[in-house]
Amino acid sequence: MIGMLASSKAGHDQKTVYVIIDEDDEYVYLADGRSRTVDRPKKKNRKHIQIIKKKQMIRPADGYKDLEIKRVIKQYQEEANVKS
């Protein structure tokens, strides 16, 4: 699931779009490039996120960068607004 876009289903950040940058057995670690950076990801229970199957970021060899994450999320949101 690493690299996929996901939206939050529960919590105060409901419907916020993130990129999954890491995962373990029970949790995923999310970044949006703004308030939740790669250095400070949000720890979220797997059952509280919804995977967005349309988009996935390729994991670069040197790791994710906040600027790239912001760009991918912005592109997805613009595409979603055009379709609506």
PDB file of N, CA, C and O in Angstrom:
ATOM      1  N   MET A   1       0.812  -1.203   0.000  1.00  0.00           N
ATOM      2  CA  MET A   1       0.000   0.000   0.000  1.00  0.00           C
ATOM      3  C   MET A   1       0.856   1.267   0.000  1.00  0.00           C
ATOM      4  O   MET A   1       0.336   2.359  -0.234  1.00  0.00           O
ATOM      5  N   ILE A   2       2.133   1.141   0.253  1.00  0.00           N
ATOM      6  CA  ILE A   2       2.988   2.327   0.302  1.00  0.00           C
ATOM      7  C   ILE A   2       2.954   3.037  -1.048  1.00  0.00           C
ATOM      8  O   ILE A   2       3.082   2.413  -2.101  1.00  0.00           O
ATOM      9  N   GLY A   3       2.779   4.349  -0.993  1.00  0.00           N
ATOM     10  CA  GLY A   3       2.738   5.153  -2.211  1.00  0.00           C
ATOM     11  C   GLY A   3       1.334   5.452  -2.699  1.00  0.00           C
ATOM     12  O   GLY A   3       1.154   6.294  -3.578  1.00  0.00           O
ATOM     13  N   MET A   4       0.339   4.781  -2.149  1.00  0.00           N
ATOM     14  CA  MET A   4      -1.028   5.006  -2.593  1.00  0.00           C
ATOM     15  C   MET A   4      -1.633   6.213  -1.892  1.00  0.00           C
ATOM     16  O   MET A   4      -1.260   6.543  -0.767  1.00  0.00           O
ATOM     17  N   LEU A   5      -2.562   6.861  -2.562  1.00  0.00           N
ATOM     18  CA  LEU A   5      -3.315   7.942  -1.942  1.00  0.00           C
ATOM     19  C   LEU A   5      -4.407   7.325  -1.079  1.00  0.00           C
ATOM     20  O   LEU A   5      -4.952   6.270  -1.401  1.00  0.00           O
ATOM     21  N   ALA A   6      -4.709   7.992   0.004  1.00  0.00           N
ATOM     22  CA  ALA A   6      -5.754   7.526   0.916  1.00  0.00           C
ATOM     23  C   ALA A   6      -6.430   8.734   1.531  1.00  0.00           C
ATOM     24  O   ALA A   6      -5.813   9.781   1.725  1.00  0.00           O
ATOM     25  N   SER A   7      -7.716   8.571   1.838  1.00  0.00           N
ATOM     26  CA  SER A   7      -8.426   9.635   2.543  1.00  0.00           C
ATOM     27  C   SER A   7      -8.838   9.104   3.910  1.00  0.00           C
ATOM     28  O   SER A   7      -9.088   7.912   4.091  1.00  0.00           O
ATOM     29  N   SER A   8      -8.900  10.010   4.848  1.00  0.00           N
ATOM     30  CA  SER A   8      -9.249   9.661   6.214  1.00  0.00           C
ATOM     31  C   SER A   8     -10.764   9.494   6.326  1.00  0.00           C
ATOM     32  O   SER A   8     -11.519  10.367   5.895  1.00  0.00           O
ATOM     33  N   LYS A   9     -11.214   8.368   6.906  1.00  0.00           N
ATOM     34  CA  LYS A   9     -12.648   8.119   7.087  1.00  0.00           C
ATOM     35  C   LYS A   9     -13.148   8.575   8.438  1.00  0.00           C
ATOM     36  O   LYS A   9     -14.349   8.778   8.618  1.00  0.00           O
ATOM     37  N   ALA A  10     -12.236   8.740   9.403  1.00  0.00           N
ATOM     38  CA  ALA A  10     -12.658   9.075  10.761  1.00  0.00           C
ATOM     39  C   ALA A  10     -11.657  10.024  11.399  1.00  0.00           C
ATOM     40  O   ALA A  10     -10.498  10.109  10.993  1.00  0.00           O
ATOM     41  N   GLY A  11     -12.134  10.725  12.395  1.00  0.00           N
ATOM     42  CA  GLY A  11     -11.279  11.641  13.136  1.00  0.00           C
ATOM     43  C   GLY A  11     -11.484  13.073  12.711  1.00  0.00           C
ATOM     44  O   GLY A  11     -12.312  13.358  11.846  1.00  0.00           O
ATOM     45  N   HIS A  12     -10.732  13.978  13.316  1.00  0.00           N
ATOM     46  CA  HIS A  12     -10.893  15.400  12.999  1.00  0.00           C
ATOM     47  C   HIS A  12     -10.383  15.742  11.605  1.00  0.00           C
ATOM     48  O   HIS A  12     -10.695  16.810  11.078  1.00  0.00           O
ATOM     49  N   ASP A  13      -9.606  14.854  11.004  1.00  0.00           N
ATOM     50  CA  ASP A  13      -9.075  15.074   9.660  1.00  0.00           C
ATOM     51  C   ASP A  13      -9.893  14.338   8.592  1.00  0.00           C
ATOM     52  O   ASP A  13      -9.378  14.047   7.512  1.00  0.00           O
ATOM     53  N   GLN A  14     -11.132  14.044   8.881  1.00  0.00           N
ATOM     54  CA  GLN A  14     -11.999  13.287   7.984  1.00  0.00           C
ATOM     55  C   GLN A  14     -11.995  13.888   6.577  1.00  0.00           C
ATOM     56  O   GLN A  14     -12.098  15.104   6.414  1.00  0.00           O
ATOM     57  N   LYS A  15     -11.875  13.031   5.572  1.00  0.00           N
ATOM     58  CA  LYS A  15     -11.871  13.359   4.145  1.00  0.00           C
ATOM     59  C   LYS A  15     -10.605  14.065   3.667  1.00  0.00           C
ATOM     60  O   LYS A  15     -10.559  14.535   2.530  1.00  0.00           O
ATOM     61  N   THR A  16      -9.589  14.148   4.503  1.00  0.00           N
ATOM     62  CA  THR A  16      -8.314  14.712   4.088  1.00  0.00           C
ATOM     63  C   THR A  16      -7.553  13.672   3.277  1.00  0.00           C
ATOM     64  O   THR A  16      -7.558  12.488   3.614  1.00  0.00           O
ATOM     65  N   VAL A  17      -6.897  14.116   2.202  1.00  0.00           N
ATOM     66  CA  VAL A  17      -6.153  13.209   1.330  1.00  0.00           C
ATOM     67  C   VAL A  17      -4.689  13.192   1.755  1.00  0.00           C
ATOM     68  O   VAL A  17      -4.082  14.239   1.983  1.00  0.00           O
ATOM     69  N   TYR A  18      -4.133  11.988   1.859  1.00  0.00           N
ATOM     70  CA  TYR A  18      -2.744  11.775   2.249  1.00  0.00           C
ATOM     71  C   TYR A  18      -2.093  10.778   1.295  1.00  0.00           C
ATOM     72  O   TYR A  18      -2.767  10.128   0.495  1.00  0.00           O
ATOM     73  N   VAL A  19      -0.770  10.672   1.397  1.00  0.00           N
ATOM     74  CA  VAL A  19      -0.014   9.613   0.737  1.00  0.00           C
ATOM     75  C   VAL A  19       0.503   8.692   1.838  1.00  0.00           C
ATOM     76  O   VAL A  19       1.011   9.157   2.859  1.00  0.00           O
ATOM     77  N   ILE A  20       0.370   7.388   1.625  1.00  0.00           N
ATOM     78  CA  ILE A  20       0.876   6.417   2.587  1.00  0.00           C
ATOM     79  C   ILE A  20       2.384   6.295   2.362  1.00  0.00           C
ATOM     80  O   ILE A  20       2.824   5.870   1.294  1.00  0.00           O
ATOM     81  N   ILE A  21       3.172   6.668   3.372  1.00  0.00           N
ATOM     82  CA  ILE A  21       4.628   6.627   3.202  1.00  0.00           C
ATOM     83  C   ILE A  21       5.268   5.454   3.935  1.00  0.00           C
ATOM     84  O   ILE A  21       6.430   5.136   3.686  1.00  0.00           O
ATOM     85  N   ASP A  22       4.531   4.807   4.833  1.00  0.00           N
ATOM     86  CA  ASP A  22       5.055   3.647   5.539  1.00  0.00           C
ATOM     87  C   ASP A  22       3.877   2.889   6.144  1.00  0.00           C
ATOM     88  O   ASP A  22       2.771   3.421   6.247  1.00  0.00           O
ATOM     89  N   GLU A  23       4.123   1.649   6.542  1.00  0.00           N
ATOM     90  CA  GLU A  23       3.062   0.844   7.152  1.00  0.00           C
ATOM     91  C   GLU A  23       3.671  -0.212   8.051  1.00  0.00           C
ATOM     92  O   GLU A  23       4.830  -0.596   7.892  1.00  0.00           O
ATOM     93  N   ASP A  24       2.875  -0.673   8.995  1.00  0.00           N
ATOM     94  CA  ASP A  24       3.233  -1.836   9.798  1.00  0.00           C
ATOM     95  C   ASP A  24       1.985  -2.700   9.921  1.00  0.00           C
ATOM     96  O   ASP A  24       1.041  -2.517   9.153  1.00  0.00           O
ATOM     97  N   ASP A  25       1.955  -3.630  10.861  1.00  0.00           N
ATOM     98  CA  ASP A  25       0.841  -4.571  10.951  1.00  0.00           C
ATOM     99  C   ASP A  25      -0.510  -3.903  11.163  1.00  0.00           C
ATOM    100  O   ASP A  25      -1.497  -4.286  10.534  1.00  0.00           O
ATOM    101  N   GLU A  26      -0.563  -2.914  12.038  1.00  0.00           N
ATOM    102  CA  GLU A  26      -1.843  -2.316  12.416  1.00  0.00           C
ATOM    103  C   GLU A  26      -2.040  -0.888  11.916  1.00  0.00           C
ATOM    104  O   GLU A  26      -3.177  -0.443  11.758  1.00  0.00           O
ATOM    105  N   TYR A  27      -0.959  -0.171  11.667  1.00  0.00           N
ATOM    106  CA  TYR A  27      -1.049   1.253  11.342  1.00  0.00           C
ATOM    107  C   TYR A  27      -0.408   1.588  10.002  1.00  0.00           C
ATOM    108  O   TYR A  27       0.445   0.859   9.497  1.00  0.00           O
ATOM    109  N   VAL A  28      -0.843   2.706   9.445  1.00  0.00           N
ATOM    110  CA  VAL A  28      -0.187   3.297   8.282  1.00  0.00           C
ATOM    111  C   VAL A  28       0.299   4.681   8.700  1.00  0.00           C
ATOM    112  O   VAL A  28      -0.240   5.289   9.625  1.00  0.00           O
ATOM    113  N   TYR A  29       1.311   5.161   8.013  1.00  0.00           N
ATOM    114  CA  TYR A  29       1.885   6.470   8.309  1.00  0.00           C
ATOM    115  C   TYR A  29       1.659   7.354   7.088  1.00  0.00           C
ATOM    116  O   TYR A  29       2.091   7.033   5.980  1.00  0.00           O
ATOM    117  N   LEU A  30       0.971   8.475   7.311  1.00  0.00           N
ATOM    118  CA  LEU A  30       0.477   9.314   6.233  1.00  0.00           C
ATOM    119  C   LEU A  30       1.161  10.671   6.233  1.00  0.00           C
ATOM    120  O   LEU A  30       1.504  11.212   7.285  1.00  0.00           O
ATOM    121  N   ALA A  31       1.356  11.215   5.023  1.00  0.00           N
ATOM    122  CA  ALA A  31       1.913  12.560   4.890  1.00  0.00           C
ATOM    123  C   ALA A  31       1.123  13.303   3.826  1.00  0.00           C
ATOM    124  O   ALA A  31       0.665  12.711   2.848  1.00  0.00           O
ATOM    125  N   ASP A  32       0.966  14.619   4.028  1.00  0.00           N
ATOM    126  CA  ASP A  32       0.319  15.452   3.013  1.00  0.00           C
ATOM    127  C   ASP A  32       1.253  16.531   2.481  1.00  0.00           C
ATOM    128  O   ASP A  32       0.874  17.310   1.606  1.00  0.00           O
ATOM    129  N   GLY A  33       2.484  16.579   3.012  1.00  0.00           N
ATOM    130  CA  GLY A  33       3.466  17.540   2.534  1.00  0.00           C
ATOM    131  C   GLY A  33       3.330  18.921   3.146  1.00  0.00           C
ATOM    132  O   GLY A  33       4.217  19.757   2.968  1.00  0.00           O
ATOM    133  N   ARG A  34       2.262  19.182   3.851  1.00  0.00           N
ATOM    134  CA  ARG A  34       2.040  20.495   4.472  1.00  0.00           C
ATOM    135  C   ARG A  34       2.118  20.366   5.988  1.00  0.00           C
ATOM    136  O   ARG A  34       3.190  20.534   6.570  1.00  0.00           O
ATOM    137  N   SER A  35       1.008  20.074   6.622  1.00  0.00           N
ATOM    138  CA  SER A  35       1.004  19.954   8.079  1.00  0.00           C
ATOM    139  C   SER A  35       1.597  18.619   8.529  1.00  0.00           C
ATOM    140  O   SER A  35       2.182  18.533   9.609  1.00  0.00           O
ATOM    141  N   ARG A  36       1.453  17.602   7.724  1.00  0.00           N
ATOM    142  CA  ARG A  36       2.029  16.291   8.019  1.00  0.00           C
ATOM    143  C   ARG A  36       3.116  16.008   6.991  1.00  0.00           C
ATOM    144  O   ARG A  36       2.843  15.568   5.874  1.00  0.00           O
ATOM    145  N   THR A  37       4.351  16.272   7.395  1.00  0.00           N
ATOM    146  CA  THR A  37       5.479  16.120   6.483  1.00  0.00           C
ATOM    147  C   THR A  37       6.032  14.701   6.554  1.00  0.00           C
ATOM    148  O   THR A  37       5.604  13.894   7.380  1.00  0.00           O
ATOM    149  N   VAL A  38       6.974  14.417   5.691  1.00  0.00           N
ATOM    150  CA  VAL A  38       7.619  13.108   5.682  1.00  0.00           C
ATOM    151  C   VAL A  38       8.356  12.870   7.000  1.00  0.00           C
ATOM    152  O   VAL A  38       8.437  11.736   7.474  1.00  0.00           O
ATOM    153  N   ASP A  39       8.886  13.923   7.583  1.00  0.00           N
ATOM    154  CA  ASP A  39       9.602  13.802   8.857  1.00  0.00           C
ATOM    155  C   ASP A  39       8.668  13.617  10.047  1.00  0.00           C
ATOM    156  O   ASP A  39       9.084  13.103  11.086  1.00  0.00           O
ATOM    157  N   ARG A  40       7.399  14.034   9.905  1.00  0.00           N
ATOM    158  CA  ARG A  40       6.412  13.969  10.983  1.00  0.00           C
ATOM    159  C   ARG A  40       5.102  13.386  10.464  1.00  0.00           C
ATOM    160  O   ARG A  40       4.092  14.090  10.446  1.00  0.00           O
ATOM    161  N   PRO A  41       5.086  12.117  10.041  1.00  0.00           N
ATOM    162  CA  PRO A  41       3.851  11.552   9.471  1.00  0.00           C
ATOM    163  C   PRO A  41       2.776  11.306  10.522  1.00  0.00           C
ATOM    164  O   PRO A  41       3.052  11.208  11.718  1.00  0.00           O
ATOM    165  N   LYS A  42       1.544  11.210  10.037  1.00  0.00           N
ATOM    166  CA  LYS A  42       0.403  10.924  10.916  1.00  0.00           C
ATOM    167  C   LYS A  42       0.256   9.408  11.019  1.00  0.00           C
ATOM    168  O   LYS A  42       0.222   8.711  10.005  1.00  0.00           O
ATOM    169  N   LYS A  43       0.172   8.912  12.231  1.00  0.00           N
ATOM    170  CA  LYS A  43      -0.049   7.486  12.478  1.00  0.00           C
ATOM    171  C   LYS A  43      -1.546   7.263  12.533  1.00  0.00           C
ATOM    172  O   LYS A  43      -2.233   7.872  13.353  1.00  0.00           O
ATOM    173  N   LYS A  44      -2.063   6.398  11.672  1.00  0.00           N
ATOM    174  CA  LYS A  44      -3.509   6.200  11.582  1.00  0.00           C
ATOM    175  C   LYS A  44      -3.804   4.702  11.484  1.00  0.00           C
ATOM    176  O   LYS A  44      -3.103   3.964  10.792  1.00  0.00           O
ATOM    177  N   ASN A  45      -4.833   4.273  12.176  1.00  0.00           N
ATOM    178  CA  ASN A  45      -5.282   2.889  12.119  1.00  0.00           C
ATOM    179  C   ASN A  45      -5.740   2.568  10.699  1.00  0.00           C
ATOM    180  O   ASN A  45      -6.393   3.390  10.056  1.00  0.00           O
ATOM    181  N   ARG A  46      -5.404   1.386  10.210  1.00  0.00           N
ATOM    182  CA  ARG A  46      -5.754   0.991   8.828  1.00  0.00           C
ATOM    183  C   ARG A  46      -7.257   1.067   8.550  1.00  0.00           C
ATOM    184  O   ARG A  46      -7.670   1.410   7.442  1.00  0.00           O
ATOM    185  N   LYS A  47      -8.072   0.746   9.560  1.00  0.00           N
ATOM    186  CA  LYS A  47      -9.515   0.728   9.317  1.00  0.00           C
ATOM    187  C   LYS A  47     -10.115   2.133   9.245  1.00  0.00           C
ATOM    188  O   LYS A  47     -11.294   2.280   8.923  1.00  0.00           O
ATOM    189  N   HIS A  48      -9.325   3.167   9.540  1.00  0.00           N
ATOM    190  CA  HIS A  48      -9.816   4.537   9.489  1.00  0.00           C
ATOM    191  C   HIS A  48      -9.416   5.279   8.224  1.00  0.00           C
ATOM    192  O   HIS A  48      -9.568   6.498   8.139  1.00  0.00           O
ATOM    193  N   ILE A  49      -8.902   4.541   7.233  1.00  0.00           N
ATOM    194  CA  ILE A  49      -8.550   5.178   5.956  1.00  0.00           C
ATOM    195  C   ILE A  49      -9.260   4.476   4.806  1.00  0.00           C
ATOM    196  O   ILE A  49      -9.621   3.303   4.895  1.00  0.00           O
ATOM    197  N   GLN A  50      -9.450   5.224   3.726  1.00  0.00           N
ATOM    198  CA  GLN A  50     -10.033   4.682   2.495  1.00  0.00           C
ATOM    199  C   GLN A  50      -8.986   4.861   1.399  1.00  0.00           C
ATOM    200  O   GLN A  50      -8.573   5.983   1.106  1.00  0.00           O
ATOM    201  N   ILE A  51      -8.561   3.763   0.802  1.00  0.00           N
ATOM    202  CA  ILE A  51      -7.574   3.820  -0.273  1.00  0.00           C
ATOM    203  C   ILE A  51      -8.219   4.415  -1.518  1.00  0.00           C
ATOM    204  O   ILE A  51      -9.352   4.080  -1.864  1.00  0.00           O
ATOM    205  N   ILE A  52      -7.490   5.298  -2.184  1.00  0.00           N
ATOM    206  CA  ILE A  52      -7.932   5.862  -3.459  1.00  0.00           C
ATOM    207  C   ILE A  52      -7.194   5.085  -4.536  1.00  0.00           C
ATOM    208  O   ILE A  52      -5.998   5.289  -4.746  1.00  0.00           O
ATOM    209  N   LYS A  53      -7.900   4.198  -5.215  1.00  0.00           N
ATOM    210  CA  LYS A  53      -7.269   3.256  -6.130  1.00  0.00           C
ATOM    211  C   LYS A  53      -6.767   3.892  -7.421  1.00  0.00           C
ATOM    212  O   LYS A  53      -5.968   3.284  -8.133  1.00  0.00           O
ATOM    213  N   LYS A  54      -7.214   5.088  -7.730  1.00  0.00           N
ATOM    214  CA  LYS A  54      -6.864   5.698  -9.005  1.00  0.00           C
ATOM    215  C   LYS A  54      -5.421   6.179  -9.074  1.00  0.00           C
ATOM    216  O   LYS A  54      -4.857   6.282 -10.163  1.00  0.00           O
ATOM    217  N   LYS A  55      -4.824   6.472  -7.946  1.00  0.00           N
ATOM    218  CA  LYS A  55      -3.492   7.091  -7.934  1.00  0.00           C
ATOM    219  C   LYS A  55      -2.532   6.326  -7.044  1.00  0.00           C
ATOM    220  O   LYS A  55      -2.906   5.788  -6.002  1.00  0.00           O
ATOM    221  N   GLN A  56      -1.266   6.294  -7.494  1.00  0.00           N
ATOM    222  CA  GLN A  56      -0.206   5.748  -6.671  1.00  0.00           C
ATOM    223  C   GLN A  56       1.092   6.445  -7.040  1.00  0.00           C
ATOM    224  O   GLN A  56       1.389   6.634  -8.220  1.00  0.00           O
ATOM    225  N   MET A  57       1.856   6.823  -6.042  1.00  0.00           N
ATOM    226  CA  MET A  57       3.165   7.425  -6.249  1.00  0.00           C
ATOM    227  C   MET A  57       4.208   6.327  -6.297  1.00  0.00           C
ATOM    228  O   MET A  57       4.162   5.381  -5.511  1.00  0.00           O
ATOM    229  N   ILE A  58       5.148   6.453  -7.221  1.00  0.00           N
ATOM    230  CA  ILE A  58       6.277   5.533  -7.259  1.00  0.00           C
ATOM    231  C   ILE A  58       7.256   5.975  -6.176  1.00  0.00           C
ATOM    232  O   ILE A  58       7.564   7.161  -6.060  1.00  0.00           O
ATOM    233  N   ARG A  59       7.738   5.033  -5.394  1.00  0.00           N
ATOM    234  CA  ARG A  59       8.657   5.378  -4.304  1.00  0.00           C
ATOM    235  C   ARG A  59      10.053   5.627  -4.875  1.00  0.00           C
ATOM    236  O   ARG A  59      10.686   4.706  -5.393  1.00  0.00           O
ATOM    237  N   PRO A  60      10.533   6.868  -4.782  1.00  0.00           N
ATOM    238  CA  PRO A  60      11.873   7.166  -5.272  1.00  0.00           C
ATOM    239  C   PRO A  60      12.944   6.490  -4.428  1.00  0.00           C
ATOM    240  O   PRO A  60      12.710   6.166  -3.264  1.00  0.00           O
ATOM    241  N   ALA A  61      14.120   6.278  -5.012  1.00  0.00           N
ATOM    242  CA  ALA A  61      15.213   5.617  -4.293  1.00  0.00           C
ATOM    243  C   ALA A  61      15.651   6.415  -3.073  1.00  0.00           C
ATOM    244  O   ALA A  61      16.062   5.838  -2.066  1.00  0.00           O
ATOM    245  N   ASP A  62      15.564   7.745  -3.158  1.00  0.00           N
ATOM    246  CA  ASP A  62      15.993   8.583  -2.034  1.00  0.00           C
ATOM    247  C   ASP A  62      14.846   8.935  -1.090  1.00  0.00           C
ATOM    248  O   ASP A  62      15.001   9.802  -0.230  1.00  0.00           O
ATOM    249  N   GLY A  63      13.706   8.277  -1.238  1.00  0.00           N
ATOM    250  CA  GLY A  63      12.566   8.502  -0.354  1.00  0.00           C
ATOM    251  C   GLY A  63      11.635   9.585  -0.864  1.00  0.00           C
ATOM    252  O   GLY A  63      11.949  10.291  -1.823  1.00  0.00           O
ATOM    253  N   TYR A  64      10.485   9.710  -0.215  1.00  0.00           N
ATOM    254  CA  TYR A  64       9.486  10.698  -0.607  1.00  0.00           C
ATOM    255  C   TYR A  64       9.923  12.099  -0.199  1.00  0.00           C
ATOM    256  O   TYR A  64      10.612  12.281   0.805  1.00  0.00           O
ATOM    257  N   LYS A  65       9.517  13.070  -0.979  1.00  0.00           N
ATOM    258  CA  LYS A  65       9.777  14.477  -0.691  1.00  0.00           C
ATOM    259  C   LYS A  65       8.435  15.180  -0.513  1.00  0.00           C
ATOM    260  O   LYS A  65       7.468  14.860  -1.204  1.00  0.00           O
ATOM    261  N   ASP A  66       8.376  16.136   0.414  1.00  0.00           N
ATOM    262  CA  ASP A  66       7.133  16.849   0.704  1.00  0.00           C
ATOM    263  C   ASP A  66       6.590  17.567  -0.534  1.00  0.00           C
ATOM    264  O   ASP A  66       5.380  17.579  -0.755  1.00  0.00           O
ATOM    265  N   LEU A  67       7.456  18.153  -1.327  1.00  0.00           N
ATOM    266  CA  LEU A  67       7.021  18.877  -2.513  1.00  0.00           C
ATOM    267  C   LEU A  67       6.337  17.956  -3.517  1.00  0.00           C
ATOM    268  O   LEU A  67       5.326  18.324  -4.115  1.00  0.00           O
ATOM    269  N   GLU A  68       6.887  16.761  -3.701  1.00  0.00           N
ATOM    270  CA  GLU A  68       6.280  15.786  -4.622  1.00  0.00           C
ATOM    271  C   GLU A  68       4.927  15.318  -4.105  1.00  0.00           C
ATOM    272  O   GLU A  68       3.986  15.154  -4.881  1.00  0.00           O
ATOM    273  N   ILE A  69       4.828  15.104  -2.800  1.00  0.00           N
ATOM    274  CA  ILE A  69       3.565  14.665  -2.196  1.00  0.00           C
ATOM    275  C   ILE A  69       2.492  15.733  -2.390  1.00  0.00           C
ATOM    276  O   ILE A  69       1.365  15.415  -2.770  1.00  0.00           O
ATOM    277  N   LYS A  70       2.833  17.001  -2.133  1.00  0.00           N
ATOM    278  CA  LYS A  70       1.876  18.099  -2.326  1.00  0.00           C
ATOM    279  C   LYS A  70       1.409  18.156  -3.778  1.00  0.00           C
ATOM    280  O   LYS A  70       0.225  18.363  -4.044  1.00  0.00           O
ATOM    281  N   ARG A  71       2.342  17.970  -4.721  1.00  0.00           N
ATOM    282  CA  ARG A  71       2.011  18.044  -6.148  1.00  0.00           C
ATOM    283  C   ARG A  71       1.030  16.928  -6.540  1.00  0.00           C
ATOM    284  O   ARG A  71       0.052  17.183  -7.243  1.00  0.00           O
ATOM    285  N   VAL A  72       1.286  15.711  -6.092  1.00  0.00           N
ATOM    286  CA  VAL A  72       0.419  14.578  -6.434  1.00  0.00           C
ATOM    287  C   VAL A  72      -0.974  14.762  -5.843  1.00  0.00           C
ATOM    288  O   VAL A  72      -1.967  14.498  -6.521  1.00  0.00           O
ATOM    289  N   ILE A  73      -1.065  15.208  -4.594  1.00  0.00           N
ATOM    290  CA  ILE A  73      -2.364  15.427  -3.959  1.00  0.00           C
ATOM    291  C   ILE A  73      -3.126  16.537  -4.676  1.00  0.00           C
ATOM    292  O   ILE A  73      -4.332  16.424  -4.893  1.00  0.00           O
ATOM    293  N   LYS A  74      -2.431  17.603  -5.041  1.00  0.00           N
ATOM    294  CA  LYS A  74      -3.078  18.715  -5.744  1.00  0.00           C
ATOM    295  C   LYS A  74      -3.600  18.258  -7.108  1.00  0.00           C
ATOM    296  O   LYS A  74      -4.710  18.625  -7.493  1.00  0.00           O
ATOM    297  N   GLN A  75      -2.820  17.466  -7.841  1.00  0.00           N
ATOM    298  CA  GLN A  75      -3.274  16.946  -9.133  1.00  0.00           C
ATOM    299  C   GLN A  75      -4.526  16.090  -8.962  1.00  0.00           C
ATOM    300  O   GLN A  75      -5.470  16.208  -9.743  1.00  0.00           O
ATOM    301  N   TYR A  76      -4.535  15.229  -7.943  1.00  0.00           N
ATOM    302  CA  TYR A  76      -5.703  14.388  -7.709  1.00  0.00           C
ATOM    303  C   TYR A  76      -6.936  15.233  -7.395  1.00  0.00           C
ATOM    304  O   TYR A  76      -8.015  14.970  -7.926  1.00  0.00           O
ATOM    305  N   GLN A  77      -6.786  16.239  -6.541  1.00  0.00           N
ATOM    306  CA  GLN A  77      -7.920  17.076  -6.165  1.00  0.00           C
ATOM    307  C   GLN A  77      -8.438  17.880  -7.358  1.00  0.00           C
ATOM    308  O   GLN A  77      -9.646  18.075  -7.488  1.00  0.00           O
ATOM    309  N   GLU A  78      -7.545  18.345  -8.228  1.00  0.00           N
ATOM    310  CA  GLU A  78      -7.976  19.068  -9.427  1.00  0.00           C
ATOM    311  C   GLU A  78      -8.733  18.150 -10.378  1.00  0.00           C
ATOM    312  O   GLU A  78      -9.742  18.552 -10.957  1.00  0.00           O
ATOM    313  N   GLU A  79      -8.249  16.909 -10.543  1.00  0.00           N
ATOM    314  CA  GLU A  79      -8.952  15.937 -11.380  1.00  0.00           C
ATOM    315  C   GLU A  79     -10.329  15.614 -10.811  1.00  0.00           C
ATOM    316  O   GLU A  79     -11.296  15.482 -11.562  1.00  0.00           O
ATOM    317  N   ALA A  80     -10.421  15.487  -9.503  1.00  0.00           N
ATOM    318  CA  ALA A  80     -11.697  15.171  -8.855  1.00  0.00           C
ATOM    319  C   ALA A  80     -12.679  16.341  -9.017  1.00  0.00           C
ATOM    320  O   ALA A  80     -13.877  16.118  -9.186  1.00  0.00           O
ATOM    321  N   ASN A  81     -12.187  17.574  -8.968  1.00  0.00           N
ATOM    322  CA  ASN A  81     -13.058  18.746  -9.148  1.00  0.00           C
ATOM    323  C   ASN A  81     -13.546  18.861 -10.576  1.00  0.00           C
ATOM    324  O   ASN A  81     -14.681  19.280 -10.806  1.00  0.00           O
ATOM    325  N   VAL A  82     -12.718  18.500 -11.539  1.00  0.00           N
ATOM    326  CA  VAL A  82     -13.123  18.575 -12.944  1.00  0.00           C
ATOM    327  C   VAL A  82     -14.230  17.558 -13.229  1.00  0.00           C
ATOM    328  O   VAL A  82     -15.166  17.851 -13.973  1.00  0.00           O
ATOM    329  N   LYS A  83     -14.125  16.369 -12.642  1.00  0.00           N
ATOM    330  CA  LYS A  83     -15.110  15.322 -12.866  1.00  0.00           C
ATOM    331  C   LYS A  83     -16.433  15.602 -12.180  1.00  0.00           C
ATOM    332  O   LYS A  83     -17.474  15.118 -12.626  1.00  0.00           O
ATOM    333  N   SER A  84     -16.412  16.371 -11.110  1.00  0.00           N
ATOM    334  CA  SER A  84     -17.641  16.665 -10.345  1.00  0.00           C
ATOM    335  C   SER A  84     -18.548  17.621 -11.047  1.00  0.00           C
ATOM    336  O   SER A  84     -19.611  17.959 -10.528  1.00  0.00           O
TER     337      SER A  84
END
